[in-house]
Amino acid sequence: MAQIVVTQIKSTIGQKPKARGAIRALGLGKIGRSRVHEDNKVVRGMIHGVRHLVVVKDASDASVKEQ
């Protein structure tokens, strides 16, 4: 299955609890932190809820080291 890289680009300060929870569930929490996830509907749904806080790239395009 395809993989995607999710990187947090904005802070969760002032965001609703649901958005903060989605960021936590994605394994993020600090600006600049990246995680590799399987590209499926569950992950895409979480990303959709916080699309203003993250950037998504295809894992085959990005050589990202998990922090």
CHARMM internal coordinates of N, CA and C (Angstrom, degrees):
IC EDIT
DIST 1 N 1 CA 1.4517
DIST 1 CA 1 C 1.5237
ANGL 1 N 1 CA 1 C 109.49
DIST 1 C 2 N 1.3024
ANGL 1 CA 1 C 2 N 116.08
DIHE 1 N 1 CA 1 C 2 N 152.03
DIST 2 N 2 CA 1.4603
ANGL 1 C 2 N 2 CA 121.63
DIHE 1 CA 1 C 2 N 2 CA -178.54
DIST 2 CA 2 C 1.5214
ANGL 2 N 2 CA 2 C 110.64
DIHE 1 C 2 N 2 CA 2 C -70.12
DIST 2 C 3 N 1.3148
ANGL 2 CA 2 C 3 N 114.93
DIHE 2 N 2 CA 2 C 3 N 152.98
DIST 3 N 3 CA 1.4596
ANGL 2 C 3 N 3 CA 120.12
DIHE 2 CA 2 C 3 N 3 CA 177.64
DIST 3 CA 3 C 1.5143
ANGL 3 N 3 CA 3 C 109.47
DIHE 2 C 3 N 3 CA 3 C -121.44
DIST 3 C 4 N 1.3369
ANGL 3 CA 3 C 4 N 114.96
DIHE 3 N 3 CA 3 C 4 N 151.44
DIST 4 N 4 CA 1.4581
ANGL 3 C 4 N 4 CA 121.44
DIHE 3 CA 3 C 4 N 4 CA 177.87
DIST 4 CA 4 C 1.5218
ANGL 4 N 4 CA 4 C 108.67
DIHE 3 C 4 N 4 CA 4 C -127.73
DIST 4 C 5 N 1.3337
ANGL 4 CA 4 C 5 N 115.13
DIHE 4 N 4 CA 4 C 5 N 154.52
DIST 5 N 5 CA 1.4607
ANGL 4 C 5 N 5 CA 122.15
DIHE 4 CA 4 C 5 N 5 CA 177.27
DIST 5 CA 5 C 1.5217
ANGL 5 N 5 CA 5 C 107.19
DIHE 4 C 5 N 5 CA 5 C -109.36
DIST 5 C 6 N 1.3233
ANGL 5 CA 5 C 6 N 116.17
DIHE 5 N 5 CA 5 C 6 N 124.28
DIST 6 N 6 CA 1.4633
ANGL 5 C 6 N 6 CA 122.24
DIHE 5 CA 5 C 6 N 6 CA 179.78
DIST 6 CA 6 C 1.5249
ANGL 6 N 6 CA 6 C 107.53
DIHE 5 C 6 N 6 CA 6 C -110.45
DIST 6 C 7 N 1.3347
ANGL 6 CA 6 C 7 N 116.58
DIHE 6 N 6 CA 6 C 7 N 124.87
DIST 7 N 7 CA 1.4608
ANGL 6 C 7 N 7 CA 122.50
DIHE 6 CA 6 C 7 N 7 CA -179.00
DIST 7 CA 7 C 1.5213
ANGL 7 N 7 CA 7 C 109.39
DIHE 6 C 7 N 7 CA 7 C -123.16
DIST 7 C 8 N 1.3296
ANGL 7 CA 7 C 8 N 116.35
DIHE 7 N 7 CA 7 C 8 N 129.88
DIST 8 N 8 CA 1.4665
ANGL 7 C 8 N 8 CA 120.58
DIHE 7 CA 7 C 8 N 8 CA 177.64
DIST 8 CA 8 C 1.5199
ANGL 8 N 8 CA 8 C 108.79
DIHE 7 C 8 N 8 CA 8 C -79.63
DIST 8 C 9 N 1.3446
ANGL 8 CA 8 C 9 N 116.41
DIHE 8 N 8 CA 8 C 9 N 129.98
DIST 9 N 9 CA 1.4687
ANGL 8 C 9 N 9 CA 120.90
DIHE 8 CA 8 C 9 N 9 CA -178.90
DIST 9 CA 9 C 1.5216
ANGL 9 N 9 CA 9 C 113.08
DIHE 8 C 9 N 9 CA 9 C -117.33
DIST 9 C 10 N 1.3303
ANGL 9 CA 9 C 10 N 117.66
DIHE 9 N 9 CA 9 C 10 N -11.95
DIST 10 N 10 CA 1.4628
ANGL 9 C 10 N 10 CA 120.95
DIHE 9 CA 9 C 10 N 10 CA 179.13
DIST 10 CA 10 C 1.5271
ANGL 10 N 10 CA 10 C 109.82
DIHE 9 C 10 N 10 CA 10 C -134.63
DIST 10 C 11 N 1.3212
ANGL 10 CA 10 C 11 N 115.29
DIHE 10 N 10 CA 10 C 11 N 158.41
DIST 11 N 11 CA 1.4540
ANGL 10 C 11 N 11 CA 122.36
DIHE 10 CA 10 C 11 N 11 CA -178.18
DIST 11 CA 11 C 1.5257
ANGL 11 N 11 CA 11 C 111.46
DIHE 10 C 11 N 11 CA 11 C -76.47
DIST 11 C 12 N 1.3366
ANGL 11 CA 11 C 12 N 115.60
DIHE 11 N 11 CA 11 C 12 N 156.40
DIST 12 N 12 CA 1.4637
ANGL 11 C 12 N 12 CA 120.54
DIHE 11 CA 11 C 12 N 12 CA 176.16
DIST 12 CA 12 C 1.5271
ANGL 12 N 12 CA 12 C 112.05
DIHE 11 C 12 N 12 CA 12 C -93.39
DIST 12 C 13 N 1.3338
ANGL 12 CA 12 C 13 N 117.29
DIHE 12 N 12 CA 12 C 13 N 3.01
DIST 13 N 13 CA 1.4612
ANGL 12 C 13 N 13 CA 120.48
DIHE 12 CA 12 C 13 N 13 CA 178.13
DIST 13 CA 13 C 1.5247
ANGL 13 N 13 CA 13 C 108.59
DIHE 12 C 13 N 13 CA 13 C -62.83
DIST 13 C 14 N 1.3145
ANGL 13 CA 13 C 14 N 115.65
DIHE 13 N 13 CA 13 C 14 N 128.30
DIST 14 N 14 CA 1.4568
ANGL 13 C 14 N 14 CA 120.89
DIHE 13 CA 13 C 14 N 14 CA -180.00
DIST 14 CA 14 C 1.5164
ANGL 14 N 14 CA 14 C 114.13
DIHE 13 C 14 N 14 CA 14 C 84.59
DIST 14 C 15 N 1.3241
ANGL 14 CA 14 C 15 N 117.83
DIHE 14 N 14 CA 14 C 15 N -0.26
DIST 15 N 15 CA 1.4612
ANGL 14 C 15 N 15 CA 121.17
DIHE 14 CA 14 C 15 N 15 CA 179.04
DIST 15 CA 15 C 1.5247
ANGL 15 N 15 CA 15 C 109.75
DIHE 14 C 15 N 15 CA 15 C -87.03
DIST 15 C 16 N 1.3214
ANGL 15 CA 15 C 16 N 115.44
DIHE 15 N 15 CA 15 C 16 N 161.14
DIST 16 N 16 CA 1.4599
ANGL 15 C 16 N 16 CA 120.60
DIHE 15 CA 15 C 16 N 16 CA 179.06
DIST 16 CA 16 C 1.5320
ANGL 16 N 16 CA 16 C 109.60
DIHE 15 C 16 N 16 CA 16 C -71.35
DIST 16 C 17 N 1.3282
ANGL 16 CA 16 C 17 N 116.31
DIHE 16 N 16 CA 16 C 17 N 154.02
DIST 17 N 17 CA 1.4664
ANGL 16 C 17 N 17 CA 120.10
DIHE 16 CA 16 C 17 N 17 CA -178.75
DIST 17 CA 17 C 1.5285
ANGL 17 N 17 CA 17 C 113.60
DIHE 16 C 17 N 17 CA 17 C -56.30
DIST 17 C 18 N 1.3076
ANGL 17 CA 17 C 18 N 117.26
DIHE 17 N 17 CA 17 C 18 N -33.44
DIST 18 N 18 CA 1.4612
ANGL 17 C 18 N 18 CA 120.71
DIHE 17 CA 17 C 18 N 18 CA 179.36
DIST 18 CA 18 C 1.5288
ANGL 18 N 18 CA 18 C 110.73
DIHE 17 C 18 N 18 CA 18 C -63.95
DIST 18 C 19 N 1.3294
ANGL 18 CA 18 C 19 N 117.38
DIHE 18 N 18 CA 18 C 19 N -40.32
DIST 19 N 19 CA 1.4695
ANGL 18 C 19 N 19 CA 121.42
DIHE 18 CA 18 C 19 N 19 CA 178.63
DIST 19 CA 19 C 1.5197
ANGL 19 N 19 CA 19 C 110.29
DIHE 18 C 19 N 19 CA 19 C -69.08
DIST 19 C 20 N 1.3237
ANGL 19 CA 19 C 20 N 117.63
DIHE 19 N 19 CA 19 C 20 N -40.71
DIST 20 N 20 CA 1.4670
ANGL 19 C 20 N 20 CA 120.50
DIHE 19 CA 19 C 20 N 20 CA 178.09
DIST 20 CA 20 C 1.5230
ANGL 20 N 20 CA 20 C 110.60
DIHE 19 C 20 N 20 CA 20 C -63.24
DIST 20 C 21 N 1.3272
ANGL 20 CA 20 C 21 N 116.29
DIHE 20 N 20 CA 20 C 21 N -38.25
DIST 21 N 21 CA 1.4573
ANGL 20 C 21 N 21 CA 120.60
DIHE 20 CA 20 C 21 N 21 CA 178.15
DIST 21 CA 21 C 1.5174
ANGL 21 N 21 CA 21 C 112.27
DIHE 20 C 21 N 21 CA 21 C -65.86
DIST 21 C 22 N 1.3207
ANGL 21 CA 21 C 22 N 116.67
DIHE 21 N 21 CA 21 C 22 N -38.73
DIST 22 N 22 CA 1.4595
ANGL 21 C 22 N 22 CA 120.58
DIHE 21 CA 21 C 22 N 22 CA 179.08
DIST 22 CA 22 C 1.5280
ANGL 22 N 22 CA 22 C 110.46
DIHE 21 C 22 N 22 CA 22 C -66.38
DIST 22 C 23 N 1.3159
ANGL 22 CA 22 C 23 N 116.76
DIHE 22 N 22 CA 22 C 23 N -39.47
DIST 23 N 23 CA 1.4744
ANGL 22 C 23 N 23 CA 120.63
DIHE 22 CA 22 C 23 N 23 CA 177.38
DIST 23 CA 23 C 1.5247
ANGL 23 N 23 CA 23 C 109.63
DIHE 22 C 23 N 23 CA 23 C -62.31
DIST 23 C 24 N 1.3362
ANGL 23 CA 23 C 24 N 116.68
DIHE 23 N 23 CA 23 C 24 N -43.71
DIST 24 N 24 CA 1.4578
ANGL 23 C 24 N 24 CA 121.13
DIHE 23 CA 23 C 24 N 24 CA 179.18
DIST 24 CA 24 C 1.5281
ANGL 24 N 24 CA 24 C 110.73
DIHE 23 C 24 N 24 CA 24 C -63.69
DIST 24 C 25 N 1.3372
ANGL 24 CA 24 C 25 N 116.79
DIHE 24 N 24 CA 24 C 25 N -42.57
DIST 25 N 25 CA 1.4672
ANGL 24 C 25 N 25 CA 121.47
DIHE 24 CA 24 C 25 N 25 CA -178.79
DIST 25 CA 25 C 1.5273
ANGL 25 N 25 CA 25 C 111.45
DIHE 24 C 25 N 25 CA 25 C -65.22
DIST 25 C 26 N 1.3259
ANGL 25 CA 25 C 26 N 116.29
DIHE 25 N 25 CA 25 C 26 N -28.05
DIST 26 N 26 CA 1.4654
ANGL 25 C 26 N 26 CA 120.59
DIHE 25 CA 25 C 26 N 26 CA 177.26
DIST 26 CA 26 C 1.5276
ANGL 26 N 26 CA 26 C 111.70
DIHE 25 C 26 N 26 CA 26 C -80.34
DIST 26 C 27 N 1.3225
ANGL 26 CA 26 C 27 N 117.28
DIHE 26 N 26 CA 26 C 27 N -5.45
DIST 27 N 27 CA 1.4597
ANGL 26 C 27 N 27 CA 120.86
DIHE 26 CA 26 C 27 N 27 CA 178.38
DIST 27 CA 27 C 1.5096
ANGL 27 N 27 CA 27 C 113.20
DIHE 26 C 27 N 27 CA 27 C 84.73
DIST 27 C 28 N 1.3186
ANGL 27 CA 27 C 28 N 115.93
DIHE 27 N 27 CA 27 C 28 N 20.63
DIST 28 N 28 CA 1.4620
ANGL 27 C 28 N 28 CA 120.59
DIHE 27 CA 27 C 28 N 28 CA 179.92
DIST 28 CA 28 C 1.5220
ANGL 28 N 28 CA 28 C 108.36
DIHE 27 C 28 N 28 CA 28 C -104.73
DIST 28 C 29 N 1.3089
ANGL 28 CA 28 C 29 N 118.41
DIHE 28 N 28 CA 28 C 29 N -163.71
DIST 29 N 29 CA 1.4596
ANGL 28 C 29 N 29 CA 120.92
DIHE 28 CA 28 C 29 N 29 CA 179.12
DIST 29 CA 29 C 1.5093
ANGL 29 N 29 CA 29 C 112.89
DIHE 28 C 29 N 29 CA 29 C 150.59
DIST 29 C 30 N 1.3223
ANGL 29 CA 29 C 30 N 116.61
DIHE 29 N 29 CA 29 C 30 N -19.33
DIST 30 N 30 CA 1.4537
ANGL 29 C 30 N 30 CA 120.94
DIHE 29 CA 29 C 30 N 30 CA 176.84
DIST 30 CA 30 C 1.5183
ANGL 30 N 30 CA 30 C 108.35
DIHE 29 C 30 N 30 CA 30 C -129.93
DIST 30 C 31 N 1.3029
ANGL 30 CA 30 C 31 N 115.96
DIHE 30 N 30 CA 30 C 31 N 146.73
DIST 31 N 31 CA 1.4602
ANGL 30 C 31 N 31 CA 120.98
DIHE 30 CA 30 C 31 N 31 CA 179.26
DIST 31 CA 31 C 1.5216
ANGL 31 N 31 CA 31 C 109.22
DIHE 30 C 31 N 31 CA 31 C -61.86
DIST 31 C 32 N 1.3248
ANGL 31 CA 31 C 32 N 115.47
DIHE 31 N 31 CA 31 C 32 N 132.55
DIST 32 N 32 CA 1.4544
ANGL 31 C 32 N 32 CA 120.82
DIHE 31 CA 31 C 32 N 32 CA 178.78
DIST 32 CA 32 C 1.5140
ANGL 32 N 32 CA 32 C 113.84
DIHE 31 C 32 N 32 CA 32 C 94.03
DIST 32 C 33 N 1.3095
ANGL 32 CA 32 C 33 N 118.43
DIHE 32 N 32 CA 32 C 33 N -10.78
DIST 33 N 33 CA 1.4689
ANGL 32 C 33 N 33 CA 121.43
DIHE 32 CA 32 C 33 N 33 CA 179.91
DIST 33 CA 33 C 1.5288
ANGL 33 N 33 CA 33 C 109.45
DIHE 32 C 33 N 33 CA 33 C -76.69
DIST 33 C 34 N 1.3260
ANGL 33 CA 33 C 34 N 116.27
DIHE 33 N 33 CA 33 C 34 N 138.00
DIST 34 N 34 CA 1.4638
ANGL 33 C 34 N 34 CA 122.24
DIHE 33 CA 33 C 34 N 34 CA -178.80
DIST 34 CA 34 C 1.5171
ANGL 34 N 34 CA 34 C 110.70
DIHE 33 C 34 N 34 CA 34 C -124.19
DIST 34 C 35 N 1.3240
ANGL 34 CA 34 C 35 N 115.77
DIHE 34 N 34 CA 34 C 35 N 150.33
DIST 35 N 35 CA 1.4570
ANGL 34 C 35 N 35 CA 122.68
DIHE 34 CA 34 C 35 N 35 CA 176.05
DIST 35 CA 35 C 1.5275
ANGL 35 N 35 CA 35 C 108.72
DIHE 34 C 35 N 35 CA 35 C -140.58
DIST 35 C 36 N 1.3135
ANGL 35 CA 35 C 36 N 115.17
DIHE 35 N 35 CA 35 C 36 N 147.60
DIST 36 N 36 CA 1.4613
ANGL 35 C 36 N 36 CA 121.56
DIHE 35 CA 35 C 36 N 36 CA 176.44
DIST 36 CA 36 C 1.5262
ANGL 36 N 36 CA 36 C 107.28
DIHE 35 C 36 N 36 CA 36 C -100.59
DIST 36 C 37 N 1.3358
ANGL 36 CA 36 C 37 N 116.49
DIHE 36 N 36 CA 36 C 37 N 129.72
DIST 37 N 37 CA 1.4628
ANGL 36 C 37 N 37 CA 122.54
DIHE 36 CA 36 C 37 N 37 CA -179.69
DIST 37 CA 37 C 1.5185
ANGL 37 N 37 CA 37 C 109.48
DIHE 36 C 37 N 37 CA 37 C -130.08
DIST 37 C 38 N 1.3368
ANGL 37 CA 37 C 38 N 115.46
DIHE 37 N 37 CA 37 C 38 N 155.76
DIST 38 N 38 CA 1.4517
ANGL 37 C 38 N 38 CA 120.78
DIHE 37 CA 37 C 38 N 38 CA 171.00
DIST 38 CA 38 C 1.5291
ANGL 38 N 38 CA 38 C 107.24
DIHE 37 C 38 N 38 CA 38 C -68.64
DIST 38 C 39 N 1.3199
ANGL 38 CA 38 C 39 N 116.44
DIHE 38 N 38 CA 38 C 39 N 142.20
DIST 39 N 39 CA 1.4640
ANGL 38 C 39 N 39 CA 121.06
DIHE 38 CA 38 C 39 N 39 CA 179.72
DIST 39 CA 39 C 1.5223
ANGL 39 N 39 CA 39 C 108.38
DIHE 38 C 39 N 39 CA 39 C -85.24
DIST 39 C 40 N 1.3468
ANGL 39 CA 39 C 40 N 115.51
DIHE 39 N 39 CA 39 C 40 N 96.99
DIST 40 N 40 CA 1.4641
ANGL 39 C 40 N 40 CA 120.26
DIHE 39 CA 39 C 40 N 40 CA 177.24
DIST 40 CA 40 C 1.5217
ANGL 40 N 40 CA 40 C 109.51
DIHE 39 C 40 N 40 CA 40 C -138.55
DIST 40 C 41 N 1.3180
ANGL 40 CA 40 C 41 N 116.25
DIHE 40 N 40 CA 40 C 41 N 175.88
DIST 41 N 41 CA 1.4658
ANGL 40 C 41 N 41 CA 121.14
DIHE 40 CA 40 C 41 N 41 CA -174.73
DIST 41 CA 41 C 1.5248
ANGL 41 N 41 CA 41 C 113.04
DIHE 40 C 41 N 41 CA 41 C -65.26
DIST 41 C 42 N 1.3041
ANGL 41 CA 41 C 42 N 117.72
DIHE 41 N 41 CA 41 C 42 N -34.74
DIST 42 N 42 CA 1.4628
ANGL 41 C 42 N 42 CA 120.99
DIHE 41 CA 41 C 42 N 42 CA -179.22
DIST 42 CA 42 C 1.5265
ANGL 42 N 42 CA 42 C 110.53
DIHE 41 C 42 N 42 CA 42 C -64.83
DIST 42 C 43 N 1.3235
ANGL 42 CA 42 C 43 N 116.54
DIHE 42 N 42 CA 42 C 43 N -48.99
DIST 43 N 43 CA 1.4658
ANGL 42 C 43 N 43 CA 121.08
DIHE 42 CA 42 C 43 N 43 CA 179.97
DIST 43 CA 43 C 1.5203
ANGL 43 N 43 CA 43 C 109.99
DIHE 42 C 43 N 43 CA 43 C -66.18
DIST 43 C 44 N 1.3255
ANGL 43 CA 43 C 44 N 117.20
DIHE 43 N 43 CA 43 C 44 N -42.27
DIST 44 N 44 CA 1.4692
ANGL 43 C 44 N 44 CA 120.30
DIHE 43 CA 43 C 44 N 44 CA 178.58
DIST 44 CA 44 C 1.5212
ANGL 44 N 44 CA 44 C 111.49
DIHE 43 C 44 N 44 CA 44 C -61.13
DIST 44 C 45 N 1.3355
ANGL 44 CA 44 C 45 N 117.87
DIHE 44 N 44 CA 44 C 45 N -35.26
DIST 45 N 45 CA 1.4634
ANGL 44 C 45 N 45 CA 121.14
DIHE 44 CA 44 C 45 N 45 CA 177.33
DIST 45 CA 45 C 1.5180
ANGL 45 N 45 CA 45 C 112.20
DIHE 44 C 45 N 45 CA 45 C -65.68
DIST 45 C 46 N 1.3266
ANGL 45 CA 45 C 46 N 116.77
DIHE 45 N 45 CA 45 C 46 N -41.94
DIST 46 N 46 CA 1.4666
ANGL 45 C 46 N 46 CA 120.09
DIHE 45 CA 45 C 46 N 46 CA 177.26
DIST 46 CA 46 C 1.5285
ANGL 46 N 46 CA 46 C 110.54
DIHE 45 C 46 N 46 CA 46 C -64.85
DIST 46 C 47 N 1.3278
ANGL 46 CA 46 C 47 N 115.97
DIHE 46 N 46 CA 46 C 47 N -41.44
DIST 47 N 47 CA 1.4661
ANGL 46 C 47 N 47 CA 120.28
DIHE 46 CA 46 C 47 N 47 CA 179.44
DIST 47 CA 47 C 1.5216
ANGL 47 N 47 CA 47 C 110.24
DIHE 46 C 47 N 47 CA 47 C -63.67
DIST 47 C 48 N 1.3272
ANGL 47 CA 47 C 48 N 116.88
DIHE 47 N 47 CA 47 C 48 N -39.06
DIST 48 N 48 CA 1.4591
ANGL 47 C 48 N 48 CA 120.19
DIHE 47 CA 47 C 48 N 48 CA -179.92
DIST 48 CA 48 C 1.5228
ANGL 48 N 48 CA 48 C 111.55
DIHE 47 C 48 N 48 CA 48 C -60.47
DIST 48 C 49 N 1.3307
ANGL 48 CA 48 C 49 N 116.93
DIHE 48 N 48 CA 48 C 49 N -36.72
DIST 49 N 49 CA 1.4629
ANGL 48 C 49 N 49 CA 121.13
DIHE 48 CA 48 C 49 N 49 CA 179.91
DIST 49 CA 49 C 1.5145
ANGL 49 N 49 CA 49 C 114.07
DIHE 48 C 49 N 49 CA 49 C -70.13
DIST 49 C 50 N 1.3326
ANGL 49 CA 49 C 50 N 117.35
DIHE 49 N 49 CA 49 C 50 N -21.84
DIST 50 N 50 CA 1.4626
ANGL 49 C 50 N 50 CA 121.24
DIHE 49 CA 49 C 50 N 50 CA -178.59
DIST 50 CA 50 C 1.5260
ANGL 50 N 50 CA 50 C 111.14
DIHE 49 C 50 N 50 CA 50 C -125.94
DIST 50 C 51 N 1.3224
ANGL 50 CA 50 C 51 N 116.68
DIHE 50 N 50 CA 50 C 51 N 29.52
DIST 51 N 51 CA 1.4718
ANGL 50 C 51 N 51 CA 120.85
DIHE 50 CA 50 C 51 N 51 CA -175.30
DIST 51 CA 51 C 1.5228
ANGL 51 N 51 CA 51 C 112.91
DIHE 50 C 51 N 51 CA 51 C -61.22
DIST 51 C 52 N 1.3329
ANGL 51 CA 51 C 52 N 117.73
DIHE 51 N 51 CA 51 C 52 N -20.81
DIST 52 N 52 CA 1.4611
ANGL 51 C 52 N 52 CA 121.17
DIHE 51 CA 51 C 52 N 52 CA 177.87
DIST 52 CA 52 C 1.5338
ANGL 52 N 52 CA 52 C 111.99
DIHE 51 C 52 N 52 CA 52 C -81.98
DIST 52 C 53 N 1.3334
ANGL 52 CA 52 C 53 N 117.54
DIHE 52 N 52 CA 52 C 53 N -8.03
DIST 53 N 53 CA 1.4641
ANGL 52 C 53 N 53 CA 121.86
DIHE 52 CA 52 C 53 N 53 CA -177.80
DIST 53 CA 53 C 1.5264
ANGL 53 N 53 CA 53 C 113.43
DIHE 52 C 53 N 53 CA 53 C -110.23
DIST 53 C 54 N 1.3364
ANGL 53 CA 53 C 54 N 117.93
DIHE 53 N 53 CA 53 C 54 N -11.92
DIST 54 N 54 CA 1.4585
ANGL 53 C 54 N 54 CA 121.07
DIHE 53 CA 53 C 54 N 54 CA -173.25
DIST 54 CA 54 C 1.5345
ANGL 54 N 54 CA 54 C 111.88
DIHE 53 C 54 N 54 CA 54 C -131.10
DIST 54 C 55 N 1.3391
ANGL 54 CA 54 C 55 N 113.74
DIHE 54 N 54 CA 54 C 55 N 163.92
DIST 55 N 55 CA 1.4597
ANGL 54 C 55 N 55 CA 122.59
DIHE 54 CA 54 C 55 N 55 CA 172.40
DIST 55 CA 55 C 1.5243
ANGL 55 N 55 CA 55 C 106.43
DIHE 54 C 55 N 55 CA 55 C -123.20
DIST 55 C 56 N 1.3339
ANGL 55 CA 55 C 56 N 116.00
DIHE 55 N 55 CA 55 C 56 N 138.04
DIST 56 N 56 CA 1.4613
ANGL 55 C 56 N 56 CA 120.80
DIHE 55 CA 55 C 56 N 56 CA -177.95
DIST 56 CA 56 C 1.5225
ANGL 56 N 56 CA 56 C 108.98
DIHE 55 C 56 N 56 CA 56 C -118.15
DIST 56 C 57 N 1.3323
ANGL 56 CA 56 C 57 N 115.78
DIHE 56 N 56 CA 56 C 57 N 132.55
DIST 57 N 57 CA 1.4622
ANGL 56 C 57 N 57 CA 122.01
DIHE 56 CA 56 C 57 N 57 CA 177.44
DIST 57 CA 57 C 1.5208
ANGL 57 N 57 CA 57 C 108.99
DIHE 56 C 57 N 57 CA 57 C -131.44
DIST 57 C 58 N 1.3122
ANGL 57 CA 57 C 58 N 116.22
DIHE 57 N 57 CA 57 C 58 N 156.46
DIST 58 N 58 CA 1.4554
ANGL 57 C 58 N 58 CA 121.32
DIHE 57 CA 57 C 58 N 58 CA 174.43
DIST 58 CA 58 C 1.5191
ANGL 58 N 58 CA 58 C 108.40
DIHE 57 C 58 N 58 CA 58 C -73.74
DIST 58 C 59 N 1.3190
ANGL 58 CA 58 C 59 N 117.74
DIHE 58 N 58 CA 58 C 59 N 135.39
DIST 59 N 59 CA 1.4659
ANGL 58 C 59 N 59 CA 121.55
DIHE 58 CA 58 C 59 N 59 CA -175.90
DIST 59 CA 59 C 1.5222
ANGL 59 N 59 CA 59 C 112.03
DIHE 58 C 59 N 59 CA 59 C -65.77
DIST 59 C 60 N 1.3202
ANGL 59 CA 59 C 60 N 118.29
DIHE 59 N 59 CA 59 C 60 N -27.49
DIST 60 N 60 CA 1.4516
ANGL 59 C 60 N 60 CA 119.89
DIHE 59 CA 59 C 60 N 60 CA 179.65
DIST 60 CA 60 C 1.5301
ANGL 60 N 60 CA 60 C 111.85
DIHE 59 C 60 N 60 CA 60 C -71.81
DIST 60 C 61 N 1.3391
ANGL 60 CA 60 C 61 N 116.67
DIHE 60 N 60 CA 60 C 61 N -24.46
DIST 61 N 61 CA 1.4640
ANGL 60 C 61 N 61 CA 121.65
DIHE 60 CA 60 C 61 N 61 CA 179.43
DIST 61 CA 61 C 1.5218
ANGL 61 N 61 CA 61 C 112.35
DIHE 60 C 61 N 61 CA 61 C -84.36
DIST 61 C 62 N 1.3202
ANGL 61 CA 61 C 62 N 116.06
DIHE 61 N 61 CA 61 C 62 N -31.46
DIST 62 N 62 CA 1.4724
ANGL 61 C 62 N 62 CA 120.20
DIHE 61 CA 61 C 62 N 62 CA -173.32
DIST 62 CA 62 C 1.5251
ANGL 62 N 62 CA 62 C 110.41
DIHE 61 C 62 N 62 CA 62 C -108.12
DIST 62 C 63 N 1.2952
ANGL 62 CA 62 C 63 N 115.05
DIHE 62 N 62 CA 62 C 63 N 132.82
DIST 63 N 63 CA 1.4663
ANGL 62 C 63 N 63 CA 119.71
DIHE 62 CA 62 C 63 N 63 CA 172.73
DIST 63 CA 63 C 1.5185
ANGL 63 N 63 CA 63 C 106.91
DIHE 62 C 63 N 63 CA 63 C -99.11
DIST 63 C 64 N 1.3369
ANGL 63 CA 63 C 64 N 116.15
DIHE 63 N 63 CA 63 C 64 N 89.04
DIST 64 N 64 CA 1.4602
ANGL 63 C 64 N 64 CA 122.02
DIHE 63 CA 63 C 64 N 64 CA -174.17
DIST 64 CA 64 C 1.5173
ANGL 64 N 64 CA 64 C 109.00
DIHE 63 C 64 N 64 CA 64 C -111.44
DIST 64 C 65 N 1.3151
ANGL 64 CA 64 C 65 N 114.72
DIHE 64 N 64 CA 64 C 65 N 131.45
DIST 65 N 65 CA 1.4558
ANGL 64 C 65 N 65 CA 121.16
DIHE 64 CA 64 C 65 N 65 CA 174.68
DIST 65 CA 65 C 1.5243
ANGL 65 N 65 CA 65 C 107.45
DIHE 64 C 65 N 65 CA 65 C -91.88
DIST 65 C 66 N 1.3415
ANGL 65 CA 65 C 66 N 117.05
DIHE 65 N 65 CA 65 C 66 N 126.34
DIST 66 N 66 CA 1.4596
ANGL 65 C 66 N 66 CA 119.87
DIHE 65 CA 65 C 66 N 66 CA 178.63
DIST 66 CA 66 C 1.5137
ANGL 66 N 66 CA 66 C 109.75
DIHE 65 C 66 N 66 CA 66 C -67.96
DIST 66 C 67 N 1.3202
ANGL 66 CA 66 C 67 N 115.78
DIHE 66 N 66 CA 66 C 67 N 138.82
DIST 67 N 67 CA 1.4596
ANGL 66 C 67 N 67 CA 122.03
DIHE 66 CA 66 C 67 N 67 CA -179.55
DIST 67 CA 67 C 1.5005
ANGL 67 N 67 CA 67 C 110.10
DIHE 66 C 67 N 67 CA 67 C -98.08
END
COOR INIT
IC SEED 1 N 1 CA 1 C
IC BUILD
